[in-house]
Structure formats: structure tokens, C-alpha cells
Amino acid sequence: MSGHAAAAAIVLVLAGAMPAAAQGLAMPGRDARTPIEVVARDGIEWRQKERVYIARGNARATQGEVSVFADALAASYRQNDSGPTQIYRLEAAGNVRIVSTTRTAYGNRAVYDVDEGVIVLTGSPRLVTPEQSVTARDSIEYWDRNNMAVARGNAVAVGQGRTLRAEVITAHFTRAASGETKLSRVDAVSNVLITTETETVRGERGVYDLDSGIARLSGGVSITRGENQLTGATAEVNLVTGVSRLVGDGASGVRGLLVPREVQRNAPPGRGG
């Protein structure tokens, strides 16, 4: 079968019977009403016994407004006795890029469980919206139905001039009436660090609401502004107004190290001597 004939067969066969979903980052395969177009430079292989299609060389799979680009793409399907063909797994390997109208994801490998609506990105994974980005060392899981991403291993979320770091970050996205997607809330666990142009906030756990600019942290919290530092058990930090509220645990209370401003460091020396 020629490359063009195989591609035509994929467009027909891979229009699986998955329920239609709202536009998100999901890779092709969920919407039964929209066919998938698969294009590859080096050819498309159909392994009928294994029930898988493999596209190699600058491969691209497109369904609606979502496209997946990779060095190689593999689509596994099941054939029901009483129903149409269903895609249940999509794999992308090498220079992976998943593009929708509102988000772009990058990595070296992506595995999409179509039934669950979950994408797992590995190999320097990155998820980007017009205003924010989430990166991780180990993996990023994107849960399409929940509009949520979980970044694991030295995870970093950047947006609105602020950076949040932690071992595990759960990013919650919302979609405005205009259709624009943005990062609205971040839950962080283990070695949490929030930095802005003027301050640094540390703790073991944290929840950061990007709309309000308020971060709530717990577990050995410290707030540093210049040489000034406050420590406590829990804290609520307004990163917009700069107002912070710390609470102790009853044993150690709240402590502060406040360093006065230096007196006109460049003032001329006084007379005398």
C-alpha cells in the first residue's frame, strides 16, 4: 500500500467512536465525528494483526484544531464486534509537539490514554499557554477532562512575573468566555519556592491563586524581602499588594529579622579629626 493510500485509510478508520469533547489539549482520537488526517514523510505502516498504525518521519496527526507532531506516531485501535473502530492509545516519540488553539505541549515522548483522556509527557516536558508555562524534570500529566496538569520533579510554573517551584505542581486551567485558556491555580508540594521581583517565599506546601495573587503556604514558612525575613508555621501572602500574614504553631510562634536601611551610604564624611 502506498503512503497516500495508507493515509487515506487512516483518515477513515481512525475516526473512532469516542465521545466528543470540548477543545483542549487532547491528542486526536476523542471526537468520533471528526476524521483524523495523518501525514508522514517516510511512510505509514498498517500492522493489521497488531491493530496499530505507525507513521514515521516528520509525522503529523490532526483532528479539528489539535495537531500532534513527532518523529514517529503510533495509533493502537480495537475493533468491536458490534461497533466501529476505536482508538484507545496514541504514542508520539521524538521532538514531540502537541498544538491546540490555546496551549502547546513539548517533550521527547508522549503517551495518550484516549479512554481516560490523559496525556503523559516525558523528556524535558513543557506546557505553554499565551501567558504562563509549566515545566518539569520527570513528567507532565495532562488530564483533559479536568483541565489540569500535574508536573513532577523540580516542577516550575511561571506567570505574571512570578515563579513557583516545587517537587510536584498541580496546575489548574480555566477558559475565559473569549476562549483564551489561562493558568488559574497552582497546588505545590515539597520544597515550595515562590519568587517575585521583590520577595522570596518558602514552605513545604502551598496553594497559589493567580487571579487574586494570594499564596497560602504551610510547613516552615519563611518570607524574605531584601535582608528582612519573617518565619512562621503558616502564611498568607498577597503577591500583588505585598501584604503578608504569618501565624505560629503555638510553640515557636512567629519570628522576624528586620534590618534597618543604611544611612545615606554615599554621604560625604563629617568634619573634624
C-alpha positions in Angstrom: 0.0 0.0 0.0 1.4 3.4 -0.9 1.9 6.2 1.6 -1.0 8.2 0.1 -3.3 5.1 0.2 -2.4 4.4 3.8 -3.0 7.9 4.8 -6.4 7.8 3.2 -7.2 4.6 5.1 -6.2 6.2 8.4 -8.4 9.1 7.8 -11.4 6.7 7.5 -10.5 4.0 10.0 -9.3 6.2 12.9 -12.5 8.2 13.2 -13.2 6.2 16.3 -16.3 6.1 18.4 -15.1 8.2 21.3 -17.4 10.9 22.7 -17.0 14.5 21.5 -15.1 16.8 23.9 -14.6 20.5 24.4 -11.5 21.9 22.7 -8.5 21.4 25.0 -5.0 19.9 24.6 -6.2 16.3 24.0 -4.5 14.5 21.2 -6.6 13.3 18.2 -8.9 10.4 18.8 -11.7 11.5 21.2 -14.1 13.1 18.7 -16.0 10.4 16.7 -17.5 13.0 14.4 -14.2 14.5 13.1 -11.8 12.4 11.0 -8.0 12.3 11.7 -5.5 13.2 9.0 -2.1 11.5 9.3 0.8 12.7 7.2 4.4 11.3 7.3 7.5 11.9 5.2 8.9 8.3 5.3 5.6 6.4 5.1 2.8 4.9 7.1 2.7 1.3 8.1 -0.5 -0.6 8.9 0.0 -3.7 11.1 -3.4 -5.3 11.0 -2.6 -8.2 13.3 -1.3 -5.9 16.0 -4.1 -3.3 15.2 -1.7 -0.4 15.0 -0.8 2.3 12.5 2.8 3.7 12.6 3.7 6.9 10.8 7.4 7.8 10.5 9.4 10.9 9.6 8.1 14.4 10.4 4.8 12.7 11.3 1.7 14.7 12.0 -1.8 13.7 13.1 -4.5 16.4 13.0 -8.1 16.3 14.2 -10.1 19.5 14.3 -7.9 22.2 15.8 -5.4 19.8 17.6 -2.3 18.6 15.9 0.5 16.2 17.1 3.9 16.5 15.5 6.7 13.9 16.2 9.4 11.9 14.5 7.1 8.9 14.8 3.5 8.3 15.7 1.7 5.1 16.6 -2.1 4.7 17.0 -3.4 1.5 18.5 -7.1 0.6 17.9 -9.6 -2.0 18.8 -12.3 -3.4 16.6 -15.6 -4.1 18.3 -17.9 -6.8 17.0 -21.0 -4.7 17.1 -19.5 -1.2 16.7 -16.9 0.9 14.8 -13.2 1.0 15.3 -12.0 2.8 18.5 -8.6 4.3 19.1 -7.5 3.6 22.7 -3.8 4.7 22.7 -1.7 7.2 20.8 2.1 7.4 21.2 4.4 10.0 19.9 8.2 9.8 20.0 11.0 12.2 19.2 10.6 16.0 19.1 7.0 15.9 20.2 4.8 18.9 19.9 1.1 19.0 20.6 -0.6 22.1 19.4 -4.1 23.4 20.1 -5.6 26.9 19.8 -4.9 27.7 23.4 -2.0 25.5 24.5 1.2 23.9 23.2 3.0 21.0 24.9 6.6 19.8 24.2 8.6 16.7 25.1 10.5 13.8 23.7 7.8 11.3 24.2 4.0 11.4 24.8 1.5 8.7 25.6 -2.2 9.4 25.3 -4.7 7.1 27.0 -7.8 8.0 24.9 -10.3 6.3 27.2 -9.1 8.2 30.3 -8.3 11.4 28.5 -4.7 11.6 30.0 -1.5 12.6 28.2 1.8 11.8 29.9 4.8 13.8 28.5 8.4 12.9 29.3 11.8 14.1 28.1 12.1 17.8 29.3 8.3 18.2 29.2 6.8 21.7 28.9 3.2 23.0 28.7 2.7 26.6 27.5 -0.2 29.0 27.3 -0.1 32.6 26.0 0.7 33.9 29.5 2.1 31.0 31.5 4.2 27.9 31.3 4.8 24.7 33.3 7.9 22.6 33.1 9.3 19.6 34.9 12.2 17.2 35.1 10.4 13.9 35.1 6.9 14.2 33.6 3.8 16.2 33.0 0.5 14.6 33.0 -2.3 16.5 31.4 -5.9 15.5 32.4 -8.0 16.8 29.5 -11.4 16.3 31.1 -10.3 18.0 34.4 -8.4 20.8 32.6 -5.5 20.0 34.9 -1.8 19.2 34.6 0.5 17.5 37.1 4.2 18.3 36.8 6.6 16.0 38.7 10.3 16.5 39.6 11.7 20.0 40.0 8.5 21.5 38.6 8.3 25.1 37.7 5.3 27.3 36.9 5.9 30.8 35.5 3.3 33.6 35.0 2.5 37.2 35.8 6.1 38.0 36.7 6.2 35.3 39.4 7.8 31.9 39.5 6.7 28.9 41.6 8.9 25.9 42.2 8.2 22.6 43.9 8.8 18.9 43.6 5.2 18.4 42.4 3.0 21.1 41.0 -0.7 20.6 40.0 -1.8 23.3 37.6 -5.5 24.1 37.2 -6.5 25.9 34.0 -9.7 27.9 33.2 -11.1 29.0 29.9 -12.5 32.5 29.6 -15.6 33.4 27.6 -13.2 34.7 24.8 -11.8 31.1 24.5 -8.4 32.0 25.9 -7.0 29.5 28.4 -5.0 30.6 31.4 -3.4 29.1 34.5 -5.7 30.0 37.4 -4.5 28.0 40.4 -1.4 26.1 41.4 -1.1 23.5 44.2 2.5 22.8 45.2 4.0 20.1 47.4 7.6 19.7 48.8 10.3 22.4 48.8 7.9 25.1 47.6 9.6 28.4 46.5 7.8 31.4 45.1 9.8 34.3 43.8 8.9 37.8 42.6 11.0 40.9 41.8 10.9 41.9 45.5 10.4 38.8 47.7 11.0 35.1 48.2 8.5 32.8 49.9 9.4 29.3 51.1 7.3 26.4 52.6 6.5 22.7 52.3 3.1 23.0 50.8 1.3 25.8 49.0 -1.7 26.9 47.1 -1.4 29.9 44.8 -4.4 31.7 43.2 -3.2 33.6 40.2 -6.4 35.6 39.9 -6.1 37.1 43.3 -2.3 36.9 43.6 -2.7 35.3 47.0 -0.4 32.4 48.1 -1.2 30.3 51.2 1.7 28.2 52.5 2.3 25.9 55.4 5.2 24.0 56.9 8.2 26.1 58.0 7.2 29.2 56.1 9.7 32.0 55.5 9.3 35.3 53.7 12.3 37.3 52.6 12.3 40.8 51.3 15.8 42.2 50.8 17.6 41.5 54.1 14.3 41.3 56.1 12.9 37.8 56.9 9.8 36.5 58.7 9.2 32.9 59.7 6.2 31.0 60.9 4.1 27.9 60.6 1.6 29.2 58.0 1.3 32.3 55.9 -1.0 34.1 53.6 1.0 36.3 51.1 -0.6 38.8 48.8 1.9 39.0 46.0 0.1 42.0 44.5 -0.2 44.3 47.5 2.9 42.9 49.3 0.8 42.3 52.5 1.7 39.1 54.4 0.2 37.4 57.4 2.1 34.8 59.3 0.8 32.5 62.1 2.9 30.5 64.5 2.2 26.9 65.6 1.8 27.7 69.3 5.3 26.5 70.2 7.7 28.6 68.2 5.4 31.5 67.3 6.4 33.9 64.6 9.9 35.4 64.3 11.2 38.3 62.3 14.6 39.6 61.4 14.3 43.3 60.3 17.3 45.1 59.1 17.2 49.0 59.1 18.1 50.9 55.9 21.6 52.1 55.9 22.0 55.8 56.5 22.9 57.5 53.2 25.7 55.2 52.3 27.3 57.8 49.9 27.0 60.8 52.2 30.3 63.0 52.5 32.4 62.4 55.6 31.9 64.8 58.5 34.5 67.5 59.5 36.9 67.1 62.4 39.7 64.9 63.2 
